[in-house]
Amino acid sequence: MKEASVSETPTLDPIVLARLTGRLGDQATISKLCASLGDVFAEFLPDMLESELGFEVAVSYAGFETGKYGPLVEGLGGAMAFCDASLRDWCDRFTLICDSPMIITLVENMLGAVSDSIEDPEPRPLSKIELDLAAMMFDRISGVVKTAVNGANGFEPFLGPAHNAETRKPADDGSDDTFVAMVNMAVGIGPVLSTFHIVVPQSVLLKSNIAAPKPANVAKTRVEWSEQLGEQVRRSKVTLEARIRLEAQTLDTISRLQAGDIIPFNETGDVRVDVNANGRNLYVCEFGRSGARYTVRVKDTYGSEDELLQHIIG
């Protein structure tokens, strides 16, 4: 007696299913929506940044890419700053990305460098202070997104912390498989050309009504930006290192040193200590002790307050 065959229910192609459920759009529609968002940034962001920063910034639409979130974002490589964001009544998760040369150049200009004298910086992971400043740029970019899309009902974007691509971990909620579109923007600051990106789920983009923000939405003035920049820098934590000169020794002596051996300080009076951050000397100090803790007392600096800030950030 033959066993009854079990009929198999045909499975629907995932791409077809995504299109039918509104999670994936056709290229023509996505292209139009991305270009509209790119045009808003190109029209609005340069004037806003120039009025705040005091130097010329060129912004232009540089096309778009589509795919699944994880592979698309990973394809950008390293030396990028990321910020995951949400906007109530519009999108639960969209991502803002700036390449590191953009932030490095922005910092140098804000600290008084002349645009034409700045060389194109090498891409690298950003320092803690630079990430703090990247967060300010993400705030401006998200503000343009907010005013460009309908349905947000006046809610403010919620921004996660700015972080380097090198520290980013894959999502464990399956969102890396979401179909997204990535809007690419080119930014020119003096001779330096850099990029930023906005990554939005296609399911959200397909429902969006994108329109240019009104001039009344212009944000902070240059003075307010500069004050916020200075405050952000001053609140950032910096790791300090102290170097003490020791008495010169022969290579033969150094090669024979054992645990418990003593090397005298170079000075017999007040012991000079050079304190630095990020490899830059900041202060001349003297070595001392307060209770059970060893300390250093500042005796002199290696420059003015502004020069010290530039040393630390650079």
N, C-alpha and C positions, 0 to 999 in steps of 0.2 A: 504494500500500500504506500503510495507516494505521500510525502509530507506536503501540507499546504504551504505554498510559497507566500512569504510576507512581502507585501508591496512596500517599496520604499518611497517616502514622500520626497519629491525633488526639492533640493535646497536652492534658494534664490541667490543669485550672484551678489556678493556684498556691495559691489559698486552700484548695481541696479537698486538694491535695497536702500542704500544711502541716498540715492537720488529721489526715490519714491517717498522717503521719510523726511526730506528737506534738510539732510545733513551734508549734501554735496550738490553743488551747482554746476552748470555748464560753464565752460571757459569764457564765453562771450559775456555772460552775466557777471561773473566774478571779476573779469577784466574791467568792466565798466564801473563796478562798485569800488574796486581798489583805486582806479584812476581818479574817481571822485574824491575819495579820502586823501589821496596824494595831492590833488589840486588844492584842497583846503589847507593842508600843511604848507604847500609852496606859496599860497597867497597870504596866509595869516602869520605863520611862525617867524619869517624874517623880520617884519616890522616890529613884532613883539620883542624879539630878542635884541634887535638893534636899539630899540628905545630903552631897554633894561640894561644892556651891557655896554653900550656906547661905542661899539665897533661893528663893522658890516659883517653880516652873516647871510650867505646865500643858501637857499633850500630849494631843492627841485625833486620832482617825482622820478624815480629810477626803476619803475616797473614792479612786477609782483611775481610771486611764486606760489604754487599750491602743492598740497601733499598732506601726509599725516604729520601731526605736531612733532613727535619725537625725531624722526629722521630729518625733517625740514630744519628744525632748530639746530640739531647736531651738525648739519652740513655747513653751518656758519663757521665752525671751528672755535678756537680759543681766543683769548685776549678780547673778550666782549663782556660788557656789563649787562646784567639781566634784571628785570623787575616784573614780577607777576602782579597783575592788577585785576580789579573787578569794578563794575559800575552797576549799581542797583537798577533794575528795570531795563537793563540792556544786555549785559554780559557777565556771567559768573567768573570767567577767567579769560583774560587776554594778556599778552606779554609784550613788554617794551624792551628793546635791545639797542644799545649804543656800542659802537666799536671804541676801543680804548683811545686811539688817536684823537677822537672828537673831544673826549673829556680832558685828556692831557693838554690839548691845545686851548681849550676853554679856560682851564685853570691858569695857564701861563698868560693868557691875555687879560684875565681878570686881575692878575697880580702885577700888571703893568708892562708886560712884554709888548714889543712892536710886532704886529702881525707879519710884516714882510721879513722880519729877522728870524722868525721861528722856522726851524727845519721840520720836515715831516717826521713826527716821532715814530719810533718802532713800536708796533703793537706789543702789548704786554699786559699781564694782570694788573689791575688798578690797586693802589694802596688804600688803606682804610680811609684816609682823608679824601682821596679822589673818589671813592665810592660814595662818601657822604655828599660830595658835590654832584655826582652822577644822579643821586636821588632827587636833587633839585631840578635837574634837567628832565628827569622822568615826570616830575610834577607838572612842568610846563607842557610836555608832550601830551600827558593824560588830560590836561585842561583843554587842549585843542580837540582831542577825541570827544570829550564830554559835550562841547558846544557843537560838534559836527554831526552828532547822531541824535535822532529823535527818540523819544521814549524813555529818557533818563529822568524826566520829571524833576529836574533841578538837583538831583542827588550828586554828591561829590564822589569822585573815584576813590577807591580804597587801594592803596599801594603797599605791597610787601617790601621788604628790605632790598636795596640794591646789592647785588653780589656778582662775583666773577663767574664766568662760564666754567672755570676749572673746579669750582666748589659745588656746582649744580648737580643734583641727583635726579635720576628718572622718577617720574610720578608713579605711585603705587595704586592709583585709583583707575587706571586704564585710560586716562585722558591723553596720554601720549599717542594713542591711536585715533584721536579726533581729527577729522578732515578740517584743515585750516587754510587760510590765505595769508601770505606775508607781504605787506606793503613795504617796499624799499624806498628810502629817501636818501638823497645825497646832500651833504652839508659842506659848504666851503667857508673856512675861516682863514682869511689871508691865503697863503699858498697851500694850505693843508686841506685836502679833500677827504672827508670821512663819511660815515653812513649811520643811520639809525633805522630801525625796523619796528613795525607793529604787526603782531601775529594775532589773528582773530578767527575763531571758529566760523566755518562757512555757514553753519546753521544760523548764527547770529547775524553775519554780514548780509545774508539773503533777505533778512527781515528788516534791515536798516534803511532809514531814509536819511541820506547824507546831504547836508547843506552847509554852506560856508557860515562861520560864526559872525556875529555882528560886531562892528568896531567897538561897541560899548563894553565888550568882554575883554578888552586889553587889560593885562594883569599889572603887576607891580612896576613902579618906576625904576630907573637905573639906581637911584640912591637906595631904595628899599632892597633891590637885588644885592647891591654891594654890602649893605648892612647884614643881610641874611647870610651872604657868603662868608663875611668876616666872623659872624657869630658861629656859623657851622664849623669853620676851621678852628676857632678857639675852643669849642666844646669837644673836638675830636681828641681821643686819647692817643698818645705817642709813646712808644717804648724808648727810654733813654738808656745809654750805655756809658760807663765811666772807664777811662783808661789811665792807669798809673804807670809812670816810668820806673823800671827796676834797674838795679845796679848792673852794669855790663859784666858779662861772664864769657869765658872762652868756650868754644864749641866743645872742647874736651870735658869741661866741667858740666855744661848743659846736658851732654849725652849720658852723664853718670848720675844725674839727680834721681833721688829715690823719695818715696813717700815719707814725709816728716822733715825733709831738708828745708832750709830757710833761704830765701833770696831777699836781701835788703832792698828797701826803696832807694831810689837814686839820690833823693834829697835828704839832708840831715835835719833841716828845720821843718817849715810847713811843707807838706807833701803836695805837689801840684797834680791836679786831676783834670783831664780833658773830658768833658761830657758831650756826647754826640747823639744824634738821631738820624736814622737812614744813612749813616756813613758821613754825615756833615757835622763838623764841630760847631757847638752852640755856645758853650760856656767854659771859662777857666775857673776851676774850683780848688779848694784845699781840702785835704782828707782829714776827717775827724771822727768823733764818736759821741752819741747821745744816748746815755743809759746803756742798754744792751745792744743797741743798733749802731752799725757803722754809718757814717753820713758824709756828705760833701757840702761845703759852703761856697756859694757863688761869689767869686771875686771880680770877674770881668766877663764881658760877652764878646762874641765874634762879629757883632754887627748890630744894626738897629732892629726894632721889632718887626718891621716889614721884611728886612733881609733874613731874619731868623725864620719867618713863616715861609718864605720862598725856599730856604734851605731844606726845611722839614718836608714840604710838599714835593719838592723836586727830587 
